[in-house]
Amino acid sequence: MSSLSEIEKRYCQIQKLEIMIVDLKSSTKTEDKYLCAKRLYQKIDNQNFALLIETIDMIQDMKIQALRVNKRKTRIDLII
């Protein structure tokens, strides 16, 4: 049986992130029992969920894109 300290040190072999969730279903394969946040998100596979870091990156990308659009609009207004 694994001690608590062994479980605390576990990291997802696929994503290399800390294990946060244990699937208690007996039918779940051993490699799918211990899930990091990203694998849990992938398992849920629902477009209504996103990881916080991905959401922050998406917001930053949208802000950069909005700045580019505003700069182009300003250039066009100056030309006209």
HTML snippet that shows the backbone in 3Dmol.js (N, CA, C, O; Angstrom):
<script src="https://3Dmol.org/build/3Dmol-min.js"></script>
<div id="view" style="width:600px;height:400px;position:relative"></div>
<script>
const pdb = `
ATOM      1  N   MET A   1       0.840  -1.180   0.000  1.00  0.00           N
ATOM      2  CA  MET A   1       0.000   0.000   0.000  1.00  0.00           C
ATOM      3  C   MET A   1       0.887   1.247   0.000  1.00  0.00           C
ATOM      4  O   MET A   1       1.894   1.292   0.706  1.00  0.00           O
ATOM      5  N   SER A   2       0.515   2.256  -0.790  1.00  0.00           N
ATOM      6  CA  SER A   2       1.304   3.486  -0.904  1.00  0.00           C
ATOM      7  C   SER A   2       1.106   4.367   0.313  1.00  0.00           C
ATOM      8  O   SER A   2      -0.005   4.517   0.820  1.00  0.00           O
ATOM      9  N   SER A   3       2.192   4.941   0.765  1.00  0.00           N
ATOM     10  CA  SER A   3       2.083   5.890   1.875  1.00  0.00           C
ATOM     11  C   SER A   3       1.659   7.240   1.320  1.00  0.00           C
ATOM     12  O   SER A   3       1.766   7.481   0.118  1.00  0.00           O
ATOM     13  N   LEU A   4       1.184   8.110   2.179  1.00  0.00           N
ATOM     14  CA  LEU A   4       0.732   9.436   1.777  1.00  0.00           C
ATOM     15  C   LEU A   4       1.858  10.223   1.127  1.00  0.00           C
ATOM     16  O   LEU A   4       1.618  10.937   0.153  1.00  0.00           O
ATOM     17  N   SER A   5       3.074  10.114   1.634  1.00  0.00           N
ATOM     18  CA  SER A   5       4.202  10.857   1.068  1.00  0.00           C
ATOM     19  C   SER A   5       4.511  10.400  -0.354  1.00  0.00           C
ATOM     20  O   SER A   5       4.908  11.214  -1.186  1.00  0.00           O
ATOM     21  N   GLU A   6       4.332   9.092  -0.650  1.00  0.00           N
ATOM     22  CA  GLU A   6       4.539   8.601  -2.008  1.00  0.00           C
ATOM     23  C   GLU A   6       3.501   9.170  -2.961  1.00  0.00           C
ATOM     24  O   GLU A   6       3.827   9.546  -4.087  1.00  0.00           O
ATOM     25  N   ILE A   7       2.271   9.232  -2.521  1.00  0.00           N
ATOM     26  CA  ILE A   7       1.194   9.769  -3.352  1.00  0.00           C
ATOM     27  C   ILE A   7       1.395  11.265  -3.574  1.00  0.00           C
ATOM     28  O   ILE A   7       1.159  11.766  -4.673  1.00  0.00           O
ATOM     29  N   GLU A   8       1.826  11.974  -2.543  1.00  0.00           N
ATOM     30  CA  GLU A   8       2.042  13.411  -2.665  1.00  0.00           C
ATOM     31  C   GLU A   8       3.109  13.742  -3.700  1.00  0.00           C
ATOM     32  O   GLU A   8       3.087  14.826  -4.282  1.00  0.00           O
ATOM     33  N   LYS A   9       4.039  12.827  -3.939  1.00  0.00           N
ATOM     34  CA  LYS A   9       5.127  13.070  -4.867  1.00  0.00           C
ATOM     35  C   LYS A   9       4.794  12.655  -6.299  1.00  0.00           C
ATOM     36  O   LYS A   9       5.619  12.838  -7.194  1.00  0.00           O
ATOM     37  N   ARG A  10       3.626  12.110  -6.529  1.00  0.00           N
ATOM     38  CA  ARG A  10       3.270  11.603  -7.850  1.00  0.00           C
ATOM     39  C   ARG A  10       3.034  12.735  -8.839  1.00  0.00           C
ATOM     40  O   ARG A  10       2.445  13.767  -8.517  1.00  0.00           O
ATOM     41  N   TYR A  11       3.516  12.505 -10.051  1.00  0.00           N
ATOM     42  CA  TYR A  11       3.302  13.442 -11.146  1.00  0.00           C
ATOM     43  C   TYR A  11       2.763  12.681 -12.337  1.00  0.00           C
ATOM     44  O   TYR A  11       3.105  11.518 -12.548  1.00  0.00           O
ATOM     45  N   CYS A  12       1.930  13.331 -13.104  1.00  0.00           N
ATOM     46  CA  CYS A  12       1.361  12.738 -14.304  1.00  0.00           C
ATOM     47  C   CYS A  12       2.485  12.410 -15.283  1.00  0.00           C
ATOM     48  O   CYS A  12       3.325  13.260 -15.578  1.00  0.00           O
ATOM     49  N   GLN A  13       2.498  11.180 -15.783  1.00  0.00           N
ATOM     50  CA  GLN A  13       3.547  10.758 -16.708  1.00  0.00           C
ATOM     51  C   GLN A  13       3.381  11.404 -18.084  1.00  0.00           C
ATOM     52  O   GLN A  13       4.353  11.522 -18.830  1.00  0.00           O
ATOM     53  N   ILE A  14       2.174  11.819 -18.424  1.00  0.00           N
ATOM     54  CA  ILE A  14       1.913  12.415 -19.737  1.00  0.00           C
ATOM     55  C   ILE A  14       2.162  13.918 -19.709  1.00  0.00           C
ATOM     56  O   ILE A  14       2.903  14.435 -20.544  1.00  0.00           O
ATOM     57  N   GLN A  15       1.559  14.619 -18.769  1.00  0.00           N
ATOM     58  CA  GLN A  15       1.634  16.083 -18.716  1.00  0.00           C
ATOM     59  C   GLN A  15       2.740  16.611 -17.820  1.00  0.00           C
ATOM     60  O   GLN A  15       3.076  17.793 -17.887  1.00  0.00           O
ATOM     61  N   LYS A  16       3.309  15.757 -16.987  1.00  0.00           N
ATOM     62  CA  LYS A  16       4.356  16.147 -16.023  1.00  0.00           C
ATOM     63  C   LYS A  16       3.853  17.182 -15.011  1.00  0.00           C
ATOM     64  O   LYS A  16       4.613  18.026 -14.537  1.00  0.00           O
ATOM     65  N   LEU A  17       2.568  17.100 -14.695  1.00  0.00           N
ATOM     66  CA  LEU A  17       1.959  17.965 -13.689  1.00  0.00           C
ATOM     67  C   LEU A  17       1.614  17.140 -12.457  1.00  0.00           C
ATOM     68  O   LEU A  17       1.519  15.914 -12.525  1.00  0.00           O
ATOM     69  N   GLU A  18       1.429  17.815 -11.342  1.00  0.00           N
ATOM     70  CA  GLU A  18       1.130  17.139 -10.085  1.00  0.00           C
ATOM     71  C   GLU A  18      -0.235  16.453 -10.151  1.00  0.00           C
ATOM     72  O   GLU A  18      -1.202  17.014 -10.666  1.00  0.00           O
ATOM     73  N   ILE A  19      -0.294  15.227  -9.618  1.00  0.00           N
ATOM     74  CA  ILE A  19      -1.550  14.484  -9.538  1.00  0.00           C
ATOM     75  C   ILE A  19      -2.470  15.185  -8.547  1.00  0.00           C
ATOM     76  O   ILE A  19      -2.073  15.496  -7.424  1.00  0.00           O
ATOM     77  N   MET A  20      -3.709  15.431  -8.979  1.00  0.00           N
ATOM     78  CA  MET A  20      -4.664  16.123  -8.128  1.00  0.00           C
ATOM     79  C   MET A  20      -5.918  15.301  -7.855  1.00  0.00           C
ATOM     80  O   MET A  20      -6.619  15.542  -6.872  1.00  0.00           O
ATOM     81  N   ILE A  21      -6.204  14.324  -8.727  1.00  0.00           N
ATOM     82  CA  ILE A  21      -7.465  13.587  -8.663  1.00  0.00           C
ATOM     83  C   ILE A  21      -7.178  12.087  -8.745  1.00  0.00           C
ATOM     84  O   ILE A  21      -6.282  11.654  -9.469  1.00  0.00           O
ATOM     85  N   VAL A  22      -7.943  11.310  -7.998  1.00  0.00           N
ATOM     86  CA  VAL A  22      -7.878   9.848  -8.096  1.00  0.00           C
ATOM     87  C   VAL A  22      -9.259   9.362  -8.503  1.00  0.00           C
ATOM     88  O   VAL A  22     -10.254   9.659  -7.843  1.00  0.00           O
ATOM     89  N   ASP A  23      -9.310   8.611  -9.598  1.00  0.00           N
ATOM     90  CA  ASP A  23     -10.566   8.029 -10.068  1.00  0.00           C
ATOM     91  C   ASP A  23     -10.806   6.752  -9.280  1.00  0.00           C
ATOM     92  O   ASP A  23      -9.995   5.828  -9.344  1.00  0.00           O
ATOM     93  N   LEU A  24     -11.898   6.683  -8.544  1.00  0.00           N
ATOM     94  CA  LEU A  24     -12.156   5.556  -7.651  1.00  0.00           C
ATOM     95  C   LEU A  24     -12.933   4.414  -8.302  1.00  0.00           C
ATOM     96  O   LEU A  24     -13.200   3.404  -7.651  1.00  0.00           O
ATOM     97  N   LYS A  25     -13.298   4.556  -9.570  1.00  0.00           N
ATOM     98  CA  LYS A  25     -14.006   3.473 -10.249  1.00  0.00           C
ATOM     99  C   LYS A  25     -13.086   2.282 -10.400  1.00  0.00           C
ATOM    100  O   LYS A  25     -11.933   2.427 -10.804  1.00  0.00           O
ATOM    101  N   SER A  26     -13.595   1.105 -10.076  1.00  0.00           N
ATOM    102  CA  SER A  26     -12.763  -0.102 -10.162  1.00  0.00           C
ATOM    103  C   SER A  26     -12.488  -0.490 -11.616  1.00  0.00           C
ATOM    104  O   SER A  26     -11.523  -1.204 -11.889  1.00  0.00           O
ATOM    105  N   SER A  27     -13.317  -0.034 -12.544  1.00  0.00           N
ATOM    106  CA  SER A  27     -13.128  -0.380 -13.953  1.00  0.00           C
ATOM    107  C   SER A  27     -12.077   0.486 -14.646  1.00  0.00           C
ATOM    108  O   SER A  27     -11.699   0.208 -15.784  1.00  0.00           O
ATOM    109  N   THR A  28     -11.607   1.526 -13.972  1.00  0.00           N
ATOM    110  CA  THR A  28     -10.616   2.418 -14.565  1.00  0.00           C
ATOM    111  C   THR A  28      -9.244   1.755 -14.584  1.00  0.00           C
ATOM    112  O   THR A  28      -8.825   1.149 -13.598  1.00  0.00           O
ATOM    113  N   LYS A  29      -8.541   1.876 -15.724  1.00  0.00           N
ATOM    114  CA  LYS A  29      -7.186   1.325 -15.837  1.00  0.00           C
ATOM    115  C   LYS A  29      -6.264   2.052 -14.868  1.00  0.00           C
ATOM    116  O   LYS A  29      -6.477   3.223 -14.554  1.00  0.00           O
ATOM    117  N   THR A  30      -5.260   1.362 -14.406  1.00  0.00           N
ATOM    118  CA  THR A  30      -4.332   1.931 -13.428  1.00  0.00           C
ATOM    119  C   THR A  30      -3.712   3.229 -13.926  1.00  0.00           C
ATOM    120  O   THR A  30      -3.612   4.192 -13.166  1.00  0.00           O
ATOM    121  N   GLU A  31      -3.290   3.275 -15.193  1.00  0.00           N
ATOM    122  CA  GLU A  31      -2.646   4.481 -15.714  1.00  0.00           C
ATOM    123  C   GLU A  31      -3.612   5.660 -15.834  1.00  0.00           C
ATOM    124  O   GLU A  31      -3.176   6.804 -15.962  1.00  0.00           O
ATOM    125  N   ASP A  32      -4.925   5.392 -15.795  1.00  0.00           N
ATOM    126  CA  ASP A  32      -5.928   6.453 -15.868  1.00  0.00           C
ATOM    127  C   ASP A  32      -6.526   6.804 -14.505  1.00  0.00           C
ATOM    128  O   ASP A  32      -7.392   7.675 -14.425  1.00  0.00           O
ATOM    129  N   LYS A  33      -6.086   6.150 -13.444  1.00  0.00           N
ATOM    130  CA  LYS A  33      -6.639   6.397 -12.111  1.00  0.00           C
ATOM    131  C   LYS A  33      -6.178   7.715 -11.516  1.00  0.00           C
ATOM    132  O   LYS A  33      -6.960   8.401 -10.857  1.00  0.00           O
ATOM    133  N   TYR A  34      -4.923   8.078 -11.735  1.00  0.00           N
ATOM    134  CA  TYR A  34      -4.347   9.269 -11.127  1.00  0.00           C
ATOM    135  C   TYR A  34      -4.259  10.366 -12.182  1.00  0.00           C
ATOM    136  O   TYR A  34      -3.569  10.218 -13.191  1.00  0.00           O
ATOM    137  N   LEU A  35      -4.965  11.466 -11.939  1.00  0.00           N
ATOM    138  CA  LEU A  35      -5.091  12.497 -12.959  1.00  0.00           C
ATOM    139  C   LEU A  35      -4.576  13.849 -12.473  1.00  0.00           C
ATOM    140  O   LEU A  35      -4.832  14.257 -11.340  1.00  0.00           O
ATOM    141  N   CYS A  36      -3.851  14.529 -13.345  1.00  0.00           N
ATOM    142  CA  CYS A  36      -3.503  15.928 -13.084  1.00  0.00           C
ATOM    143  C   CYS A  36      -4.677  16.769 -13.596  1.00  0.00           C
ATOM    144  O   CYS A  36      -5.615  16.230 -14.183  1.00  0.00           O
ATOM    145  N   ALA A  37      -4.629  18.051 -13.384  1.00  0.00           N
ATOM    146  CA  ALA A  37      -5.734  18.930 -13.786  1.00  0.00           C
ATOM    147  C   ALA A  37      -5.967  18.868 -15.293  1.00  0.00           C
ATOM    148  O   ALA A  37      -7.115  18.835 -15.738  1.00  0.00           O
ATOM    149  N   LYS A  38      -4.903  18.853 -16.077  1.00  0.00           N
ATOM    150  CA  LYS A  38      -5.050  18.847 -17.533  1.00  0.00           C
ATOM    151  C   LYS A  38      -5.680  17.553 -18.035  1.00  0.00           C
ATOM    152  O   LYS A  38      -6.530  17.581 -18.925  1.00  0.00           O
ATOM    153  N   ARG A  39      -5.267  16.413 -17.469  1.00  0.00           N
ATOM    154  CA  ARG A  39      -5.860  15.135 -17.891  1.00  0.00           C
ATOM    155  C   ARG A  39      -7.315  15.041 -17.459  1.00  0.00           C
ATOM    156  O   ARG A  39      -8.142  14.478 -18.176  1.00  0.00           O
ATOM    157  N   LEU A  40      -7.634  15.589 -16.290  1.00  0.00           N
ATOM    158  CA  LEU A  40      -9.030  15.612 -15.863  1.00  0.00           C
ATOM    159  C   LEU A  40      -9.857  16.427 -16.848  1.00  0.00           C
ATOM    160  O   LEU A  40     -10.945  16.019 -17.253  1.00  0.00           O
ATOM    161  N   TYR A  41      -9.327  17.577 -17.226  1.00  0.00           N
ATOM    162  CA  TYR A  41      -9.986  18.439 -18.209  1.00  0.00           C
ATOM    163  C   TYR A  41     -10.191  17.687 -19.522  1.00  0.00           C
ATOM    164  O   TYR A  41     -11.266  17.761 -20.118  1.00  0.00           O
ATOM    165  N   GLN A  42      -9.165  16.963 -19.975  1.00  0.00           N
ATOM    166  CA  GLN A  42      -9.277  16.205 -21.215  1.00  0.00           C
ATOM    167  C   GLN A  42     -10.305  15.084 -21.082  1.00  0.00           C
ATOM    168  O   GLN A  42     -11.019  14.766 -22.033  1.00  0.00           O
ATOM    169  N   LYS A  43     -10.370  14.494 -19.898  1.00  0.00           N
ATOM    170  CA  LYS A  43     -11.317  13.405 -19.666  1.00  0.00           C
ATOM    171  C   LYS A  43     -12.756  13.926 -19.695  1.00  0.00           C
ATOM    172  O   LYS A  43     -13.652  13.270 -20.227  1.00  0.00           O
ATOM    173  N   ILE A  44     -12.961  15.082 -19.129  1.00  0.00           N
ATOM    174  CA  ILE A  44     -14.295  15.692 -19.140  1.00  0.00           C
ATOM    175  C   ILE A  44     -14.675  16.061 -20.569  1.00  0.00           C
ATOM    176  O   ILE A  44     -15.817  15.876 -20.989  1.00  0.00           O
ATOM    177  N   ASP A  45     -13.690  16.593 -21.319  1.00  0.00           N
ATOM    178  CA  ASP A  45     -13.857  16.924 -22.733  1.00  0.00           C
ATOM    179  C   ASP A  45     -15.131  17.729 -22.985  1.00  0.00           C
ATOM    180  O   ASP A  45     -15.970  17.348 -23.801  1.00  0.00           O
ATOM    181  N   ASN A  46     -15.256  18.819 -22.290  1.00  0.00           N
ATOM    182  CA  ASN A  46     -16.430  19.671 -22.435  1.00  0.00           C
ATOM    183  C   ASN A  46     -15.952  21.081 -22.749  1.00  0.00           C
ATOM    184  O   ASN A  46     -15.058  21.594 -22.076  1.00  0.00           O
ATOM    185  N   GLN A  47     -16.521  21.697 -23.738  1.00  0.00           N
ATOM    186  CA  GLN A  47     -16.072  23.020 -24.161  1.00  0.00           C
ATOM    187  C   GLN A  47     -16.390  24.114 -23.140  1.00  0.00           C
ATOM    188  O   GLN A  47     -15.927  25.245 -23.287  1.00  0.00           O
ATOM    189  N   ASN A  48     -17.154  23.799 -22.133  1.00  0.00           N
ATOM    190  CA  ASN A  48     -17.497  24.791 -21.115  1.00  0.00           C
ATOM    191  C   ASN A  48     -16.441  24.897 -20.025  1.00  0.00           C
ATOM    192  O   ASN A  48     -16.576  25.711 -19.112  1.00  0.00           O
ATOM    193  N   PHE A  49     -15.390  24.082 -20.107  1.00  0.00           N
ATOM    194  CA  PHE A  49     -14.331  24.093 -19.112  1.00  0.00           C
ATOM    195  C   PHE A  49     -13.020  24.470 -19.779  1.00  0.00           C
ATOM    196  O   PHE A  49     -12.767  24.113 -20.929  1.00  0.00           O
ATOM    197  N   ALA A  50     -12.196  25.193 -19.048  1.00  0.00           N
ATOM    198  CA  ALA A  50     -10.844  25.508 -19.523  1.00  0.00           C
ATOM    199  C   ALA A  50      -9.939  25.653 -18.315  1.00  0.00           C
ATOM    200  O   ALA A  50     -10.372  26.085 -17.247  1.00  0.00           O
ATOM    201  N   LEU A  51      -8.683  25.290 -18.492  1.00  0.00           N
ATOM    202  CA  LEU A  51      -7.729  25.476 -17.417  1.00  0.00           C
ATOM    203  C   LEU A  51      -7.453  26.960 -17.251  1.00  0.00           C
ATOM    204  O   LEU A  51      -7.463  27.712 -18.226  1.00  0.00           O
ATOM    205  N   LEU A  52      -7.208  27.378 -16.027  1.00  0.00           N
ATOM    206  CA  LEU A  52      -6.983  28.791 -15.738  1.00  0.00           C
ATOM    207  C   LEU A  52      -5.839  29.353 -16.567  1.00  0.00           C
ATOM    208  O   LEU A  52      -5.969  30.440 -17.130  1.00  0.00           O
ATOM    209  N   ILE A  53      -4.733  28.647 -16.655  1.00  0.00           N
ATOM    210  CA  ILE A  53      -3.574  29.155 -17.401  1.00  0.00           C
ATOM    211  C   ILE A  53      -3.904  29.306 -18.879  1.00  0.00           C
ATOM    212  O   ILE A  53      -3.456  30.260 -19.516  1.00  0.00           O
ATOM    213  N   GLU A  54      -4.682  28.379 -19.434  1.00  0.00           N
ATOM    214  CA  GLU A  54      -5.092  28.483 -20.831  1.00  0.00           C
ATOM    215  C   GLU A  54      -6.020  29.674 -21.034  1.00  0.00           C
ATOM    216  O   GLU A  54      -5.946  30.357 -22.056  1.00  0.00           O
ATOM    217  N   THR A  55      -6.891  29.923 -20.063  1.00  0.00           N
ATOM    218  CA  THR A  55      -7.801  31.062 -20.143  1.00  0.00           C
ATOM    219  C   THR A  55      -7.036  32.369 -20.086  1.00  0.00           C
ATOM    220  O   THR A  55      -7.334  33.292 -20.844  1.00  0.00           O
ATOM    221  N   ILE A  56      -6.056  32.464 -19.203  1.00  0.00           N
ATOM    222  CA  ILE A  56      -5.233  33.665 -19.096  1.00  0.00           C
ATOM    223  C   ILE A  56      -4.488  33.904 -20.409  1.00  0.00           C
ATOM    224  O   ILE A  56      -4.447  35.034 -20.893  1.00  0.00           O
ATOM    225  N   ASP A  57      -3.905  32.870 -20.983  1.00  0.00           N
ATOM    226  CA  ASP A  57      -3.206  32.996 -22.267  1.00  0.00           C
ATOM    227  C   ASP A  57      -4.161  33.450 -23.368  1.00  0.00           C
ATOM    228  O   ASP A  57      -3.806  34.295 -24.191  1.00  0.00           O
ATOM    229  N   MET A  58      -5.366  32.894 -23.384  1.00  0.00           N
ATOM    230  CA  MET A  58      -6.343  33.256 -24.398  1.00  0.00           C
ATOM    231  C   MET A  58      -6.737  34.734 -24.268  1.00  0.00           C
ATOM    232  O   MET A  58      -6.860  35.432 -25.274  1.00  0.00           O
ATOM    233  N   ILE A  59      -6.933  35.206 -23.041  1.00  0.00           N
ATOM    234  CA  ILE A  59      -7.276  36.614 -22.809  1.00  0.00           C
ATOM    235  C   ILE A  59      -6.141  37.518 -23.264  1.00  0.00           C
ATOM    236  O   ILE A  59      -6.386  38.546 -23.896  1.00  0.00           O
ATOM    237  N   GLN A  60      -4.902  37.150 -22.953  1.00  0.00           N
ATOM    238  CA  GLN A  60      -3.752  37.952 -23.381  1.00  0.00           C
ATOM    239  C   GLN A  60      -3.667  37.999 -24.901  1.00  0.00           C
ATOM    240  O   GLN A  60      -3.400  39.056 -25.472  1.00  0.00           O
ATOM    241  N   ASP A  61      -3.891  36.869 -25.561  1.00  0.00           N
ATOM    242  CA  ASP A  61      -3.873  36.836 -27.024  1.00  0.00           C
ATOM    243  C   ASP A  61      -4.965  37.734 -27.609  1.00  0.00           C
ATOM    244  O   ASP A  61      -4.734  38.429 -28.598  1.00  0.00           O
ATOM    245  N   MET A  62      -6.146  37.719 -27.002  1.00  0.00           N
ATOM    246  CA  MET A  62      -7.245  38.560 -27.480  1.00  0.00           C
ATOM    247  C   MET A  62      -6.925  40.043 -27.287  1.00  0.00           C
ATOM    248  O   MET A  62      -7.266  40.862 -28.141  1.00  0.00           O
ATOM    249  N   LYS A  63      -6.277  40.397 -26.180  1.00  0.00           N
ATOM    250  CA  LYS A  63      -5.889  41.792 -25.940  1.00  0.00           C
ATOM    251  C   LYS A  63      -4.868  42.256 -26.971  1.00  0.00           C
ATOM    252  O   LYS A  63      -4.968  43.364 -27.498  1.00  0.00           O
ATOM    253  N   ILE A  64      -3.884  41.403 -27.257  1.00  0.00           N
ATOM    254  CA  ILE A  64      -2.866  41.735 -28.266  1.00  0.00           C
ATOM    255  C   ILE A  64      -3.517  41.906 -29.630  1.00  0.00           C
ATOM    256  O   ILE A  64      -3.187  42.838 -30.363  1.00  0.00           O
ATOM    257  N   GLN A  65      -4.427  41.025 -29.970  1.00  0.00           N
ATOM    258  CA  GLN A  65      -5.119  41.107 -31.252  1.00  0.00           C
ATOM    259  C   GLN A  65      -5.949  42.395 -31.326  1.00  0.00           C
ATOM    260  O   GLN A  65      -5.981  43.048 -32.368  1.00  0.00           O
ATOM    261  N   ALA A  66      -6.615  42.759 -30.234  1.00  0.00           N
ATOM    262  CA  ALA A  66      -7.404  43.992 -30.211  1.00  0.00           C
ATOM    263  C   ALA A  66      -6.506  45.211 -30.389  1.00  0.00           C
ATOM    264  O   ALA A  66      -6.882  46.154 -31.085  1.00  0.00           O
ATOM    265  N   LEU A  67      -5.324  45.209 -29.772  1.00  0.00           N
ATOM    266  CA  LEU A  67      -4.381  46.318 -29.941  1.00  0.00           C
ATOM    267  C   LEU A  67      -3.930  46.430 -31.395  1.00  0.00           C
ATOM    268  O   LEU A  67      -3.835  47.534 -31.932  1.00  0.00           O
ATOM    269  N   ARG A  68      -3.655  45.311 -32.024  1.00  0.00           N
ATOM    270  CA  ARG A  68      -3.247  45.316 -33.435  1.00  0.00           C
ATOM    271  C   ARG A  68      -4.354  45.880 -34.325  1.00  0.00           C
ATOM    272  O   ARG A  68      -4.085  46.670 -35.230  1.00  0.00           O
ATOM    273  N   VAL A  69      -5.578  45.479 -34.069  1.00  0.00           N
ATOM    274  CA  VAL A  69      -6.711  45.967 -34.850  1.00  0.00           C
ATOM    275  C   VAL A  69      -6.856  47.477 -34.666  1.00  0.00           C
ATOM    276  O   VAL A  69      -7.088  48.203 -35.633  1.00  0.00           O
ATOM    277  N   ASN A  70      -6.718  47.949 -33.425  1.00  0.00           N
ATOM    278  CA  ASN A  70      -6.832  49.384 -33.162  1.00  0.00           C
ATOM    279  C   ASN A  70      -5.713  50.159 -33.842  1.00  0.00           C
ATOM    280  O   ASN A  70      -5.953  51.250 -34.361  1.00  0.00           O
ATOM    281  N   LYS A  71      -4.497  49.622 -33.852  1.00  0.00           N
ATOM    282  CA  LYS A  71      -3.380  50.290 -34.532  1.00  0.00           C
ATOM    283  C   LYS A  71      -3.634  50.382 -36.026  1.00  0.00           C
ATOM    284  O   LYS A  71      -3.391  51.424 -36.636  1.00  0.00           O
ATOM    285  N   ARG A  72      -4.123  49.298 -36.621  1.00  0.00           N
ATOM    286  CA  ARG A  72      -4.439  49.304 -38.058  1.00  0.00           C
ATOM    287  C   ARG A  72      -5.538  50.311 -38.365  1.00  0.00           C
ATOM    288  O   ARG A  72      -5.476  51.030 -39.362  1.00  0.00           O
ATOM    289  N   LYS A  73      -6.539  50.354 -37.502  1.00  0.00           N
ATOM    290  CA  LYS A  73      -7.654  51.288 -37.705  1.00  0.00           C
ATOM    291  C   LYS A  73      -7.141  52.722 -37.636  1.00  0.00           C
ATOM    292  O   LYS A  73      -7.549  53.570 -38.430  1.00  0.00           O
ATOM    293  N   THR A  74      -6.243  52.994 -36.683  1.00  0.00           N
ATOM    294  CA  THR A  74      -5.677  54.330 -36.540  1.00  0.00           C
ATOM    295  C   THR A  74      -4.881  54.700 -37.787  1.00  0.00           C
ATOM    296  O   THR A  74      -4.991  55.827 -38.270  1.00  0.00           O
ATOM    297  N   ARG A  75      -4.100  53.795 -38.309  1.00  0.00           N
ATOM    298  CA  ARG A  75      -3.310  54.037 -39.535  1.00  0.00           C
ATOM    299  C   ARG A  75      -4.231  54.333 -40.701  1.00  0.00           C
ATOM    300  O   ARG A  75      -3.985  55.262 -41.471  1.00  0.00           O
ATOM    301  N   ILE A  76      -5.286  53.552 -40.836  1.00  0.00           N
ATOM    302  CA  ILE A  76      -6.238  53.757 -41.929  1.00  0.00           C
ATOM    303  C   ILE A  76      -6.907  55.120 -41.787  1.00  0.00           C
ATOM    304  O   ILE A  76      -7.074  55.831 -42.778  1.00  0.00           O
ATOM    305  N   ASP A  77      -7.294  55.494 -40.558  1.00  0.00           N
ATOM    306  CA  ASP A  77      -7.926  56.794 -40.323  1.00  0.00           C
ATOM    307  C   ASP A  77      -6.973  57.931 -40.679  1.00  0.00           C
ATOM    308  O   ASP A  77      -7.412  58.959 -41.195  1.00  0.00           O
ATOM    309  N   LEU A  78      -5.679  57.764 -40.413  1.00  0.00           N
ATOM    310  CA  LEU A  78      -4.692  58.795 -40.738  1.00  0.00           C
ATOM    311  C   LEU A  78      -4.483  58.926 -42.242  1.00  0.00           C
ATOM    312  O   LEU A  78      -4.244  60.023 -42.746  1.00  0.00           O
ATOM    313  N   ILE A  79      -4.571  57.828 -42.942  1.00  0.00           N
ATOM    314  CA  ILE A  79      -4.398  57.835 -44.397  1.00  0.00           C
ATOM    315  C   ILE A  79      -5.594  58.502 -45.053  1.00  0.00           C
ATOM    316  O   ILE A  79      -5.434  59.240 -46.025  1.00  0.00           O
ATOM    317  N   ILE A  80      -6.766  58.259 -44.547  1.00  0.00           N
ATOM    318  CA  ILE A  80      -8.001  58.811 -45.122  1.00  0.00           C
ATOM    319  C   ILE A  80      -8.111  60.232 -44.751  1.00  0.00           C
ATOM    320  O   ILE A  80      -9.077  60.896 -45.129  1.00  0.00           O
TER     321      ILE A  80
END
`;
const viewer = $3Dmol.createViewer("view");
viewer.addModel(pdb, "pdb");
viewer.setStyle({}, {cartoon: {color: "spectrum"}});
viewer.zoomTo();
viewer.render();
</script>
